[in-house]
Amino acid sequence: AAHGADPPVRFLLPLDPAIVADAYAAARVHVLPSFFEVAELVSLEAALGGCNIVASTNGGMREYLGDAAWYCDPDSTDSVREAIAAAWASPLQPTVGP
């Protein structure tokens, strides 16, 4: 956990694939502020699991999630913090998918 973070932040170690869906269901926000990802598959899985998504402005997540996610500049701590806080404070997005 990130001590004193508001909203609370928990960093997870790799999970057994059998419990990943449960982790998404228990989470409110999934954050992947990567410097470059072509398609952040883990973020798409989290969106399918019902999480609000914070994704990097780098890469192509905007093409996948459009306005259904919050975006941050991974080079800016303030940008990451603000996107997480906004996603945390917002109602959960409708589940993305078929």
N, C-alpha and C positions, 0 to 999 in steps of 0.2 A: 504494500500500500504506500502511497505517497503521503508521508506524514503531514498533516495539517492542510491537505488540499481541499478546496471547496469548489466544485463538488468533489466528493470522495473518489479517489482513483485507486484502482487495484490492478497491478500487473500480474498476469497469469503466466505460469510456466507452461510448456507444451501439455496439452490435455489429451487424454485417451479419446480417440475418435468416437467412442460410444457415448461420451458425455458432452461433446461439443454443443449439440443442439440444446441441452439443458442449460449450459452456460450462457448461450445467447438468450434463451428465454428468461433467465434470471437477471440479465443485464439491461440497463436503460440506454446506455450509449456505448458504441464501439468506435474506437479511435485508431486510425492507422495513418499518422502524418509522415508518410514515407517521402523520400526525395525523388524517387522515380519508380513507378509501377505502371505497367501497361494496362493491366486490369487487376484490380485488387480483389481477387477471388474471395479472400476471407471477409472483406467488407460486404460483398454481395451475399455471402452466406449469412452474415450477421443481419443484413437487411431482411432476408427471407425469414430469419428468426425473430423479427419484430423489434430490433434495436434501432434507435436513432443513430445515424452514421456521421462521423467526422472523417473526412478524407482530405488528402493532399490536393492542392491546386495543381501540382505536377501530375503528369500522367493523364489517364483518360476517364476517370470516374465520373466526371460531369456528364459525359455521353451516356453513361449507364444509369445514373441516379438523378440527373437534372436537379430540380429544386427539392427533391426528397432527401437531401443531405446538407450538411454544413461543411464548408471548405476552409482550409487553413494553409498558410505558407509554412512549410516545415522548417524554414530558416528563422522563423520568428516565434519566440516563446509566447509573446503576447497574442499573436494570431492563433496559435494552438490553444492557449488558455481561453480566449474569447469564444472560439468555436465550440469547445467542450462545454463551457458554461451555457451557451445559447442552446445547444442540443439537449443538455440536461434539463433546462428550464422549460423546454417545449413539450407539448403532448407527444406521445409516441406516434410515429408515422404509421400509416396503414402498411400492412405487410406487403412487400414488393414481390411480385412474381405472378405465375400463371393462376 
